């Protein structure tokens, strides 16, 4: 994993860390309530898609907090602007240790450079991410089946003039939102899998026994493949049932 995904989150993290704002969530505009599977997918994805490799954002958050504190101490009348500026500068400095470098640096600090404890901690991170991904894959299985049925119904209703094209597209937008969330989760899953792989390889090069971590990575790979298949299947269903 490179720094692209990590840095793309820097601005949002700076705001949250420096100003203590809650993250905003988009709400579904459909008149129909979310199904249990849709609710579960969104709840899990909110956390899963927030960070890469079990806490790799540590460097940027710590940098933002330290920068904000410096800004607060020196801001005078323009204290708010100084906090924001300090946070941005601190985050940029912390971001230098983004990606796998930042993750492993944070793990080394947390575990006093003890290689066994580092490996145990990273394995636990991988397990948590794999378990969360497994639950999202299960939700996506249900969403995929429901979406295929609904798309066929929409197509039939348009043909029978029970729905206008505009109404059909409005119905499809709900399914397209699910597809977008599944796609985003897949991308994050790939990033995390790659990050854990690289971290395990580095630990192995230092003489660490990565057998347990490798097993978790293999389990994560299986979930990534299943989610990829679901995303592809939903993409195809959306394409062949397109109306208007």
C-alpha positions as CSV (number, residue, x, y, z in Angstrom):
1,X,0.0,0.0,0.0
2,X,1.4,3.4,-0.9
3,X,0.5,6.7,0.7
4,X,-2.3,7.7,-1.7
5,X,-5.2,6.3,0.4
6,X,-3.6,7.4,3.6
7,X,-3.1,11.0,2.5
8,X,-6.5,11.2,1.0
9,X,-7.9,11.0,4.5
10,X,-5.5,13.6,6.0
11,X,-7.9,16.6,5.7
12,X,-10.8,14.9,7.4
13,X,-8.6,13.5,10.1
14,X,-7.1,16.9,10.9
15,X,-10.5,18.4,11.3
16,X,-11.6,15.6,13.6
17,X,-8.4,15.5,15.7
18,X,-7.9,19.2,16.0
19,X,-11.5,20.4,16.4
20,X,-13.2,17.3,17.9
21,X,-15.9,17.2,15.3
22,X,-18.0,14.1,14.7
23,X,-17.8,12.5,11.3
24,X,-20.9,13.1,9.1
25,X,-22.7,10.2,7.5
26,X,-24.7,10.3,4.3
27,X,-28.2,9.1,4.7
28,X,-30.2,7.1,2.2
29,X,-32.8,9.2,0.5
30,X,-35.0,6.3,-0.5
31,X,-38.6,6.2,0.9
32,X,-38.0,2.6,1.8
33,X,-36.1,1.9,5.0
34,X,-32.8,0.2,4.9
35,X,-32.9,-3.6,5.1
36,X,-31.0,-5.3,8.0
37,X,-28.3,-6.3,5.5
38,X,-27.9,-2.7,4.3
39,X,-27.8,-1.4,7.8
40,X,-25.2,-4.0,8.8
41,X,-23.0,-3.2,5.7
42,X,-23.1,0.5,6.4
43,X,-22.3,0.1,10.1
44,X,-19.3,-2.1,9.5
45,X,-18.1,-0.1,6.5
46,X,-18.0,3.1,8.5
47,X,-15.2,1.6,10.6
48,X,-13.6,-0.7,8.1
49,X,-13.1,2.1,5.5
50,X,-11.9,4.7,8.0
51,X,-8.3,3.4,8.4
52,X,-5.9,1.2,6.6
53,X,-3.9,-1.6,8.3
54,X,-5.4,-1.4,11.8
55,X,-4.4,2.1,12.8
56,X,-2.0,3.3,10.1
57,X,-3.4,6.8,10.5
58,X,-1.6,7.1,13.9
59,X,1.2,9.3,12.5
60,X,-1.1,11.9,11.0
61,X,-3.4,12.1,13.9
62,X,-0.6,12.5,16.5
63,X,1.0,15.1,14.2
64,X,-2.3,16.9,13.9
65,X,-2.9,17.0,17.6
66,X,0.6,18.2,18.4
67,X,0.4,20.9,15.7
68,X,-3.0,22.0,17.0
69,X,-1.6,22.3,20.6
70,X,1.3,24.4,19.4
71,X,-1.1,26.6,17.4
72,X,-3.4,27.0,20.4
73,X,-0.5,28.1,22.6
74,X,0.7,30.7,20.1
75,X,-2.5,31.8,18.4
76,X,-3.4,35.0,20.3
77,X,-6.5,36.6,18.8
78,X,-6.4,34.3,15.8
79,X,-6.3,31.2,17.9
80,X,-8.8,29.3,15.8
81,X,-6.9,29.9,12.6
82,X,-3.6,29.1,14.4
83,X,-5.0,25.8,15.6
84,X,-6.1,24.8,12.1
85,X,-2.8,25.8,10.6
86,X,-0.8,24.0,13.3
87,X,-2.9,20.9,12.8
88,X,-2.4,20.9,9.1
89,X,1.4,21.4,9.4
90,X,1.6,18.7,12.1
91,X,-0.5,16.3,10.0
92,X,1.8,16.8,7.0
93,X,4.8,16.0,9.2
94,X,3.1,12.9,10.6
95,X,2.1,11.9,7.2
96,X,5.7,11.3,6.3
97,X,5.3,8.1,8.3
98,X,2.2,7.0,6.5
99,X,1.5,3.7,4.9
100,X,3.2,0.6,6.2
101,X,6.1,2.6,7.5
102,X,3.8,4.5,9.8
103,X,1.9,1.4,10.9
104,X,5.1,-0.5,11.8
105,X,6.6,2.6,13.6
106,X,3.4,2.9,15.7
107,X,3.5,-0.9,16.5
108,X,7.2,-0.7,17.5
109,X,6.4,2.2,19.8
110,X,3.4,0.5,21.3
111,X,5.3,-2.7,22.0
112,X,8.7,-1.3,23.0
113,X,10.3,-2.7,19.9
114,X,9.6,-6.2,21.1
115,X,9.3,-8.2,17.8
116,X,7.1,-11.0,19.3
117,X,4.6,-8.5,20.8
118,X,4.6,-6.5,17.6
119,X,3.7,-9.6,15.6
120,X,1.0,-10.5,18.0
121,X,-0.5,-7.0,17.9
122,X,-0.4,-6.9,14.1
123,X,-1.9,-10.4,13.9
124,X,-4.7,-9.3,16.1
125,X,-5.3,-6.2,13.9
126,X,-5.5,-8.5,10.8
127,X,-7.9,-10.8,12.6
128,X,-10.2,-7.9,13.5
129,X,-10.2,-6.5,10.0
130,X,-10.8,-10.0,8.6
131,X,-13.7,-10.6,10.9
132,X,-15.3,-7.3,10.0
133,X,-14.8,-8.0,6.3
134,X,-16.3,-11.4,6.7
135,X,-19.5,-9.9,8.2
136,X,-19.6,-7.3,5.4
137,X,-19.3,-10.1,2.8
138,X,-22.2,-11.9,4.4
139,X,-24.3,-8.7,4.2
140,X,-23.2,-8.2,0.6
141,X,-24.4,-11.7,-0.2
142,X,-27.9,-10.8,0.9
143,X,-27.8,-7.4,-0.7
144,X,-26.7,-9.0,-4.0
145,X,-29.6,-11.5,-4.0
146,X,-32.2,-8.9,-3.1
147,X,-30.8,-6.4,-5.7
148,X,-30.9,-8.9,-8.5
149,X,-34.6,-9.6,-7.7
150,X,-35.4,-6.0,-7.4
151,X,-33.7,-5.0,-10.7
152,X,-35.7,-7.7,-12.6
153,X,-38.9,-6.4,-11.0
154,X,-38.0,-2.8,-12.0
155,X,-37.3,-3.8,-15.6
156,X,-40.6,-5.7,-15.8
157,X,-42.5,-2.8,-14.3
158,X,-41.1,-0.4,-16.8
159,X,-42.0,-2.7,-19.7
160,X,-45.5,-3.1,-18.3
161,X,-45.7,0.7,-17.8
162,X,-46.2,0.3,-14.1
163,X,-43.2,2.5,-13.6
164,X,-41.8,5.4,-15.6
165,X,-38.1,5.5,-16.5
166,X,-37.6,8.3,-14.0
167,X,-39.2,6.2,-11.2
168,X,-37.2,3.2,-12.2
169,X,-34.0,5.1,-12.1
170,X,-34.9,6.5,-8.7
171,X,-35.4,2.9,-7.5
172,X,-32.1,1.8,-9.0
173,X,-30.2,4.6,-7.2
174,X,-30.6,2.7,-3.9
175,X,-29.0,-0.3,-5.5
176,X,-26.3,1.8,-7.1
177,X,-25.5,3.3,-3.6
178,X,-25.1,-0.2,-2.3
179,X,-22.8,-1.1,-5.2
180,X,-20.7,2.0,-4.6
181,X,-20.3,1.1,-0.9
182,X,-19.3,-2.5,-1.7
183,X,-16.8,-1.2,-4.3
184,X,-15.3,1.2,-1.8
185,X,-15.1,-1.6,0.8
186,X,-13.4,-3.9,-1.7
187,X,-10.8,-1.2,-2.5
188,X,-10.1,-0.8,1.2
189,X,-9.9,-4.6,1.7
190,X,-7.3,-4.8,-1.1
191,X,-5.3,-2.0,0.5
192,X,-5.4,-3.6,3.9
193,X,-4.5,-7.1,2.6
194,X,-1.5,-5.6,0.8
195,X,-0.5,-3.6,3.8
196,X,-0.6,-6.6,6.1
197,X,1.4,-8.7,3.5
198,X,4.1,-6.1,3.4
199,X,4.2,-5.8,7.1
200,X,4.5,-9.5,7.5
201,X,7.3,-9.7,4.9
202,X,9.2,-7.1,6.8
203,X,8.8,-8.9,10.1
204,X,9.8,-12.2,8.5
205,X,12.9,-10.5,7.1
206,X,13.8,-9.6,10.7
207,X,13.5,-13.2,11.8
208,X,9.9,-13.1,13.0
209,X,7.6,-16.1,12.9
210,X,4.7,-14.8,10.9
211,X,2.8,-18.1,10.6
212,X,-0.3,-16.8,12.5
213,X,-0.3,-13.5,10.7
214,X,0.1,-15.2,7.3
215,X,-3.0,-17.3,8.1
216,X,-5.0,-14.2,8.9
217,X,-3.9,-12.6,5.7
218,X,-4.9,-15.7,3.8
219,X,-8.3,-15.6,5.4
220,X,-8.6,-11.9,4.5
221,X,-7.7,-12.7,0.9
222,X,-10.5,-15.2,0.7
223,X,-13.0,-12.5,1.9
224,X,-11.6,-10.0,-0.6
225,X,-12.1,-12.5,-3.4
226,X,-15.7,-13.2,-2.3
227,X,-16.5,-9.5,-2.1
228,X,-14.9,-8.9,-5.5
229,X,-17.1,-11.6,-7.0
230,X,-20.2,-9.9,-5.4
231,X,-19.3,-6.5,-6.7
232,X,-18.7,-7.9,-10.2
233,X,-22.0,-9.7,-10.1
234,X,-23.9,-6.6,-9.0
235,X,-22.2,-4.5,-11.7
236,X,-23.4,-7.0,-14.3
237,X,-26.9,-7.1,-12.9
238,X,-27.1,-3.3,-13.0
239,X,-25.9,-3.2,-16.6
240,X,-28.2,-5.8,-18.1
241,X,-31.3,-4.3,-16.4
242,X,-30.6,-0.8,-17.4
243,X,-33.7,1.2,-18.4
244,X,-34.2,4.3,-20.5
